[in-house]
Amino acid sequence: MIIPLQGIKMVPDAIELQVRMARLLREKGDTVGAEKYYKMAIESAKKAGDAKVQDELVIEMKDLLRAQ
């Protein structure tokens, strides 16, 4: 868990690291933390103009929140 977090601090718009952190937190049952990183990744994808990734992440985040 430390590696993605350190990478995010070094490269704050690194979508892959944000998604990795979101999924890791989701697996650990930390819905609030996972939602935070999904939102970061969605915003980064939006900034990068990657609508496909943005849409996929929105679906993942909605699934996470529905499962609560």
VENNORZI-V42691 format. One record per residue. RES is the residue in one letter. OMEGA is omega as a letter, one per 30 degrees, with the letter a starting at -180 (999 if undefined). Layout:
RES	OMEGA
RES	OMEGA
This chain:
M	a
I	a
I	l
P	a
L	l
Q	l
G	l
I	l
K	a
M	a
V	a
P	l
D	a
A	a
I	a
E	a
L	l
Q	l
V	l
R	l
M	l
A	a
R	l
L	l
L	l
R	l
E	a
K	l
G	l
D	a
T	a
V	l
G	l
A	l
E	l
K	a
Y	l
Y	l
K	l
M	a
A	l
I	l
E	l
S	l
A	l
K	l
K	a
A	a
G	a
D	a
A	a
K	l
V	l
Q	a
D	l
E	a
L	l
V	l
I	l
E	a
M	l
K	l
D	l
L	a
L	l
R	a
A	a
Q	999
